[in-house]
Amino acid sequence: MERQRWGSRASFILAAIGSAAGLGNAIRFPYVAYSNGGGAFLIPYFVALLTAGIPLLVMEFAIGQKNQAGAPVALGKINKRFEYFGWWQVVCAFVIVCYYAVIMSWICNFLVGSINVAWGTEPMRYFTEDVLKVSDSPGNLSGFSLSVLVGLLVTWVAVYLILRKGTESVGKVIGYTVAAPVVLLLILIIRAVTLPGALEGLNYFLKPDFAALLGPRVWIEAYTQVFYSLSLAMAIMCAYASYMPEDSDITNNALIIVFADACVSFLAGLAIFGTLGHMSLTQGVPIQDVAIGGIRLSFDIFPAAINTLPGGRGVVAVFGFVFFATLLTLGIDSTFSLVEAVITAVADKWKLDKHRTTVGVILVMALVSLIFATKAGLHWLDLVDHYINSYGLIIAGITEAVLIGWFYNTDSLRQYFNPISEYKFGRWWTYMIKIIPFILFVLLAVYFVEDIKTPYEGYASIYQWIGGWGLIIAVGVASFVITKFIGKKNIAETGQTVDL
Ligand code: PHE
């Protein structure tokens, strides 16, 4: 079977930027930067990019492109025993996309709702009661929220349509899904900075507090943000690079992607804080009270901020639409990149027909994502998101860097990508790959201690076990079962093709 190819280098770069630039840029970055030293945060952020983001991205590209396969098979080709760790990434990607798709559904709901400003004066009430119909505890599933189900269906159909011909169909939409959020962000920025109060908002975002750099917190946040934002250790970048010819440039591509991702984060910061500044001025609330990250920022605070725009309901509707369209176009390519990572891994391992794999994988994911469309979905999403990002991902990053940095001739990878790349990386790259596990280990330890001291969001310990620790153990077991048992029937080796 001939391997699929990206139509052009640009398609590949755009697809990788699309994956990297997601909700993490729009919602997480501005808040993390603001609460960790403002403008001064850019220093740890760039340090984290240089010492972890760029080296790891280059490593993942090199592994995927050199072995022409997604993470599990590519790592397995390097050393049979490494395959397990590839599956770990794939299983994490699977879990993440099951709830990421539900967030996309919420965004769809708000996008439609913006037409008649359905959130009125109380976005939070609209979000939790009208859209999600949230139940009081994770144990109380109480059926589905119909609006979330509909949004979810739309999301999965869109993902299928985009992925149905693999790189070919992705190549067709990727230009739009990457350009659209940038244009939309610019519209939001222009509106924001011309409002009274915007400058105070931006000042909060950017005013450097160099003293903050002395504490460990800022550095931890910087590494976490870089790691998450570049979609590292989730089998994505490896899968995407595996559809490039073996002799394509690696380092230059990686630098372009990292730069573009950072720019999107920065633009989002301007849009968010400019608008919050205006709201803070008109409502007389101090900005630190409105600058909140995550789900509340997108579905409560920001719609409330849009409500304060001068010009009446029509203006609110337009900018509400622009904001949610930004989130939607930012998030959709991150969503399908996660799905593609799983498809690539499965199709490569069992030499399956790619289209059938696409249908099968999406169906299973859609089914599992239903958990997050129940009325208790928000609780589970919150828990799973926290644990999978703090542990699933960081463990994936550590193991990946340990394997390549310490149990493999790291420099041979550098000797592979340097001759084919425009920019040559020195030995520092090799050393960084060896050092990264230690950096990430510190992150892991800090998260662990915090979670032990105060259980996440105060959920009862049974839920911490099901949605958190148990889930991580399940990821480990599932990866083991796939590698040892299902993967043992490696049809690929007998050269047969199997239908799903
Ligand atoms: N990189 C994406 C963002 O910044 C998030 C993401 C993580 C997407 C993992 C895919 C996989 O929002």
Boltz pocket constraint, residues with backbone or C-beta under 6 A from the ligand:
constraints:
  - pocket:
      binder: B
      contacts: [[A, 19], [A, 20], [A, 21], [A, 22], [A, 23], [A, 24], [A, 25], [A, 96], [A, 228], [A, 229], [A, 230], [A, 231], [A, 232], [A, 234], [A, 236], [A, 334], [A, 335], [A, 337], [A, 338]]
      max_distance: 6.0
